[in-house]
Amino acid sequence: MAKRKVYCQICESDVEKVSVALCKKLFDKKTKKFYCLQCLANHLDVTTEDLLEKAEEFKAEGCPLFS
């Protein structure tokens, strides 16, 4: 079964897997609202590099959302 496409709530672009995982980890595991990496960074007032570093930290900690 193919996974459904996820679109950014702000710019409506495709949301990558890492952005989906970040949204679930940072907001709520059951969230239905997702943001692309750039819009998420803007929303949180951080850089995309900050978010990618945080994603790597979560992955290194063994968070299943980032596997």
N, CA and C atoms as an extended XYZ file, in Angstrom:
201
Properties=species:S:1:pos:R:3:atomname:S:1:resname:S:1:resid:I:1 pbc="F F F"
N         0.848       -1.177        0.000 N   MET     1
C         0.000        0.000        0.000 CA  MET     1
C         0.896        1.243        0.000 C   MET     1
N         0.620        2.149       -0.888 N   ALA     2
C         1.405        3.385       -1.005 CA  ALA     2
C         1.008        4.355        0.101 C   ALA     2
N         2.008        5.069        0.601 N   LYS     3
C         1.725        6.080        1.623 CA  LYS     3
C         1.144        7.311        0.952 C   LYS     3
N         0.265        7.983        1.661 N   ARG     4
C        -0.352        9.180        1.090 CA  ARG     4
C         0.627       10.345        1.158 C   ARG     4
N         0.481       11.256        0.228 N   LYS     5
C         1.317       12.454        0.206 CA  LYS     5
C         0.889       13.379        1.335 C   LYS     5
N         1.873       14.029        1.907 N   VAL     6
C         1.626       14.997        2.973 CA  VAL     6
C         2.063       16.355        2.450 C   VAL     6
N         1.212       17.354        2.644 N   TYR     7
C         1.493       18.689        2.133 CA  TYR     7
C         1.607       19.692        3.278 C   TYR     7
N         2.453       20.680        3.080 N   CYS     8
C         2.684       21.735        4.059 CA  CYS     8
C         1.421       22.564        4.273 C   CYS     8
N         1.121       22.855        5.527 N   GLN     9
C        -0.053       23.657        5.872 CA  GLN     9
C         0.070       25.109        5.412 C   GLN     9
N         1.293       25.551        5.178 N   ILE    10
C         1.496       26.946        4.800 CA  ILE    10
C         1.684       27.110        3.295 C   ILE    10
N         2.697       26.436        2.740 N   CYS    11
C         3.021       26.657        1.323 CA  CYS    11
C         2.496       25.564        0.387 C   CYS    11
N         1.927       24.505        0.955 N   GLU    12
C         1.313       23.409        0.221 CA  GLU    12
C         2.289       22.567       -0.598 C   GLU    12
N         3.596       22.687       -0.315 N   SER    13
C         4.562       21.831       -0.999 CA  SER    13
C         4.588       20.457       -0.325 C   SER    13
N         5.197       19.476       -1.015 N   ASP    14
C         5.346       18.145       -0.439 CA  ASP    14
C         6.201       18.228        0.823 C   ASP    14
N         5.826       17.487        1.827 N   VAL    15
C         6.569       17.455        3.079 CA  VAL    15
C         7.405       16.177        3.108 C   VAL    15
N         8.690       16.338        3.348 N   GLU    16
C         9.600       15.194        3.397 CA  GLU    16
C         9.429       14.424        4.701 C   GLU    16
N         9.914       13.186        4.698 N   LYS    17
C         9.782       12.296        5.854 CA  LYS    17
C        10.356       12.917        7.128 C   LYS    17
N        11.505       13.561        7.022 N   VAL    18
C        12.128       14.155        8.213 CA  VAL    18
C        11.252       15.270        8.790 C   VAL    18
N        10.587       16.017        7.944 N   SER    19
C         9.706       17.091        8.423 CA  SER    19
C         8.467       16.518        9.105 C   SER    19
N         7.934       15.439        8.565 N   VAL    20
C         6.790       14.772        9.198 CA  VAL    20
C         7.190       14.312       10.596 C   VAL    20
N         8.358       13.676       10.690 N   ALA    21
C         8.841       13.184       11.982 CA  ALA    21
C         9.062       14.333       12.964 C   ALA    21
N         9.647       15.423       12.499 N   LEU    22
C         9.867       16.579       13.367 CA  LEU    22
C         8.550       17.156       13.876 C   LEU    22
N         7.576       17.281       12.999 N   CYS    23
C         6.275       17.815       13.411 CA  CYS    23
C         5.642       16.920       14.471 C   CYS    23
N         5.714       15.611       14.264 N   LYS    24
C         5.143       14.686       15.240 CA  LYS    24
C         5.888       14.767       16.568 C   LYS    24
N         7.203       14.842       16.515 N   LYS    25
C         8.013       14.877       17.737 CA  LYS    25
C         7.843       16.206       18.478 C   LYS    25
N         7.820       17.312       17.758 N   LEU    26
C         7.788       18.624       18.389 CA  LEU    26
C         6.389       19.091       18.783 C   LEU    26
N         5.364       18.633       18.069 N   PHE    27
C         3.996       19.100       18.350 CA  PHE    27
C         3.165       18.033       19.049 C   PHE    27
N         2.879       16.968       18.334 N   ASP    28
C         2.045       15.901       18.876 CA  ASP    28
C         2.134       14.712       17.931 C   ASP    28
N         2.316       13.543       18.486 N   LYS    29
C         2.458       12.345       17.670 CA  LYS    29
C         1.236       12.113       16.782 C   LYS    29
N         0.089       12.605       17.202 N   LYS    30
C        -1.157       12.406       16.443 CA  LYS    30
C        -1.529       13.604       15.579 C   LYS    30
N        -0.604       14.538       15.399 N   THR    31
C        -0.918       15.752       14.647 CA  THR    31
C        -1.340       15.429       13.216 C   THR    31
N        -2.173       16.254       12.689 N   LYS    32
C        -2.610       16.151       11.290 CA  LYS    32
C        -2.093       17.349       10.494 C   LYS    32
N        -1.414       18.274       11.173 N   LYS    33
C        -0.873       19.464       10.521 CA  LYS    33
C         0.636       19.306       10.386 C   LYS    33
N         1.105       19.410        9.160 N   PHE    34
C         2.524       19.249        8.888 CA  PHE    34
C         3.061       20.452        8.122 C   PHE    34
N         4.356       20.696        8.282 N   TYR    35
C         5.021       21.812        7.627 CA  TYR    35
C         6.263       21.301        6.911 C   TYR    35
N         6.586       21.906        5.780 N   CYS    36
C         7.849       21.595        5.130 CA  CYS    36
C         8.966       22.124        6.022 C   CYS    36
N        10.182       21.738        5.759 N   LEU    37
C        11.298       22.110        6.623 CA  LEU    37
C        11.438       23.626        6.740 C   LEU    37
N        11.324       24.342        5.633 N   GLN    38
C        11.483       25.806        5.658 CA  GLN    38
C        10.365       26.485        6.449 C   GLN    38
N         9.134       26.083        6.220 N   CYS    39
C         8.016       26.694        6.947 CA  CYS    39
C         8.054       26.330        8.432 C   CYS    39
N         8.488       25.106        8.743 N   LEU    40
C         8.632       24.709       10.143 CA  LEU    40
C         9.698       25.557       10.820 C   LEU    40
N        10.815       25.766       10.146 N   ALA    41
C        11.884       26.606       10.689 CA  ALA    41
C        11.369       28.026       10.933 C   ALA    41
N        10.651       28.578        9.975 N   ASN    42
C        10.090       29.923       10.140 CA  ASN    42
C         9.106       29.971       11.309 C   ASN    42
N         8.264       28.952       11.400 N   HIS    43
C         7.254       28.880       12.461 CA  HIS    43
C         7.909       28.831       13.843 C   HIS    43
N         9.037       28.120       13.953 N   LEU    44
C         9.724       27.965       15.232 CA  LEU    44
C        10.824       29.001       15.452 C   LEU    44
N        11.040       29.855       14.453 N   ASP    45
C        12.067       30.893       14.513 CA  ASP    45
C        13.464       30.308       14.743 C   ASP    45
N        13.771       29.267       13.943 N   VAL    46
C        15.093       28.636       13.937 CA  VAL    46
C        15.514       28.447       12.483 C   VAL    46
N        16.721       27.940       12.261 N   THR    47
C        17.165       27.675       10.891 CA  THR    47
C        16.840       26.238       10.516 C   THR    47
N        16.831       25.975        9.226 N   THR    48
C        16.622       24.602        8.765 CA  THR    48
C        17.775       23.715        9.229 C   THR    48
N        18.968       24.287        9.306 N   GLU    49
C        20.127       23.526        9.792 CA  GLU    49
C        19.916       23.107       11.242 C   GLU    49
N        19.346       24.002       12.060 N   ASP    50
C        19.033       23.664       13.456 CA  ASP    50
C        18.083       22.464       13.510 C   ASP    50
N        17.077       22.483       12.654 N   LEU    51
C        16.104       21.398       12.642 CA  LEU    51
C        16.736       20.082       12.204 C   LEU    51
N        17.577       20.134       11.189 N   LEU    52
C        18.230       18.912       10.723 CA  LEU    52
C        19.178       18.350       11.785 C   LEU    52
N        19.866       19.223       12.496 N   GLU    53
C        20.732       18.778       13.594 CA  GLU    53
C        19.898       18.117       14.691 C   GLU    53
N        18.761       18.712       15.007 N   LYS    54
C        17.886       18.151       16.034 CA  LYS    54
C        17.346       16.798       15.588 C   LYS    54
N        17.014       16.671       14.327 N   ALA    55
C        16.535       15.392       13.794 CA  ALA    55
C        17.613       14.321       13.950 C   ALA    55
N        18.854       14.682       13.696 N   GLU    56
C        19.964       13.735       13.864 CA  GLU    56
C        20.122       13.337       15.324 C   GLU    56
N        19.935       14.283       16.237 N   GLU    57
C        19.997       13.977       17.666 CA  GLU    57
C        18.902       12.982       18.055 C   GLU    57
N        17.679       13.242       17.586 N   PHE    58
C        16.567       12.339       17.885 CA  PHE    58
C        16.852       10.944       17.326 C   PHE    58
N        17.388       10.890       16.119 N   LYS    59
C        17.713        9.612       15.491 CA  LYS    59
C        18.775        8.878       16.309 C   LYS    59
N        19.820        9.596       16.739 N   ALA    60
C        20.894        9.000       17.537 CA  ALA    60
C        20.372        8.494       18.889 C   ALA    60
N        19.359        9.153       19.410 N   GLU    61
C        18.750        8.733       20.683 CA  GLU    61
C        17.856        7.508       20.514 C   GLU    61
N        17.594        7.132       19.252 N   GLY    62
C        16.778        5.952       18.981 CA  GLY    62
C        15.305        6.220       18.824 C   GLY    62
N        14.922        7.473       18.628 N   CYS    63
C        13.501        7.788       18.436 CA  CYS    63
C        12.986        7.072       17.190 C   CYS    63
N        11.939        6.264       17.330 N   PRO    64
C        11.428        5.498       16.183 CA  PRO    64
C        10.854        6.358       15.062 C   PRO    64
N        10.501        7.594       15.335 N   LEU    65
C         9.976        8.472       14.287 CA  LEU    65
C        11.039        8.807       13.247 C   LEU    65
N        12.307        8.672       13.625 N   PHE    66
C        13.410        9.078       12.756 CA  PHE    66
C        14.203        7.893       12.207 C   PHE    66
N        13.610        6.714       12.243 N   SER    67
C        14.312        5.526       11.745 CA  SER    67
C        14.087        5.315       10.262 C   SER    67
